[in-house]
Amino acid sequence: MSETITFLAMFEDFEPASLGVEKLHDLGLSDDDMNVISGIPIKGAILGRPSAITYVSRIAMVGALLGMAFGLFLIYGIPYLYPLLVGGQPIFPIPQGIIITFEMTMLGLMGFAFIGMFVDSGFPSYTPKEYTPEISDGKIAILFSCPESDQKKFVDALTKAGAESVVPAEARHL
């Protein structure tokens, strides 16, 4: 198996970056072999990449169902277990039950969506991440690995696509 080398290609704008991603696809790299680094969130469709898969909505729905179950338990479970007869009042109050069930459903949905956002984003991360200071100035970087034998072909293709620089990625102090 041939050795690979990791490069960092720096682009000024979205259009050359999307052309660079397209060139990398043409040269045989998959989306798993490259990482787009930007100071602002960029939709995958802008750069010709697949959309990110997220599970936040599914996690939030689980929270909503658990919250609804808890609200129903508060309204109907507790009075069933411990009936308290108060003159003329029903044991299972419907209007109050709707309000409490709704509030518990929303509380579960919001809480689990908040937790799901952190779980889905991999927070906290204890591994080092790739970053260059130029990204804070509005540039877009593509970090990719390619075989050492084909490195000139990759560098030339990205330079023609509009990359300002294509250099081997190395660890450096910020």
C-alpha positions, 0 to 999 in steps of 0.5 A: 500500500502506498504512503499518503500525504496530507495537503492543505489547499487555501481558497479565497472564495466559495466558487474556487473552493467548489471547483477544487472539491470537484477536481478532487472528486475527478481525481478519485478522492471521496468526501470522506478523504477531504475536510472543508474548513471554514470560518462560517457555516457552509451548506454541503450543496454549495461545495458539491458535497453531500449534506451532513447527516444529523440526528438532532431531530430524532433525539428531540422527538424521543425527548418529546415522547418521554416528556409527553409520557411524563406529563400524562403520568403526572395528570393521570397516573398519580391521581390513579395511584393516590385518588384525592376526592375534593368536593365536586372536582373530577379526579382526572382534570382534562383542561389542566391535563392538556396544559401540563402534558403540552408543557412537559412535551415541550420541555422534553423536546427542548431539553433533548434537542439541546443535549442532542446538539452537543452529542451530534457535534461531538462535543466535547472533543479531546482530539486535536483539530485542524485549523489555520489562522487564515480561516478567521479572515474569511478564507476556505481551506480543504484538507485532503490526503492523497498518495505520495506518488500522485501529489504533483497531479493533485497540487497542479489540479487545485492550483488551476482551480484557483487555490492560493496555496497548496502546502503539506499540512503540518502541526504548528503553534497558534 
